[in-house]
Amino acid sequence: MSTTLTPYLHFAGNTREVFAFYEKTLGGRIETMLTYADMASLAPDAPAGCGQSPTPPEDSIMHACLKLPGEAMLFAGDMPPGMPYQGIKGVMIAVTFDTVDQAHSAFHALSQGGQVTMPMAPSFWSKTFGMLTDRFGVSWAINGEAIDFKK
């Protein structure tokens, strides 16, 4: 039996914008962008908004899937109505790129409009490492070219 761990983020109604940015920045591919209207047509007997009140706007994103190179995935959706959006807290998404150049490119793109908390620099586990919070409030740990330090 295998286990897969996939981060699932909620946004304040801008999942479509966030995932378009991540698709370009991280070199991934959006596989799913399911709205609440799509859900209603796929499961007409399901309660509107999965039982949430009030009914969400039909163009709100219920579920999105971004497939990244190497088979990793990132899921997200717009915060359901009636639930206050309080930002993304207490979590950081760690991404490891095969090369230093890929890591620097992603770090630079993600940092635009965000805040760098640790500039890219060599570490004992990868040839480069840095941390930032992007303009959407998501914290990232970016690694480039892992070093085998277990020897």
ABEGO torsion letter per residue (X at the ends): XBBBBBBBBBBBGAAAAAAAAAAAAAGBBBABBBBAAAAAAABAABBBGGGBOBBBBAABBABBBBBBBGGBBBBBBBBBBGBBBAEBBGBBBBBBBABAAAAAAAAAAAABGBBBABBBBBBAABABBBBBBBAAGBBBBBBBGBBBAAX
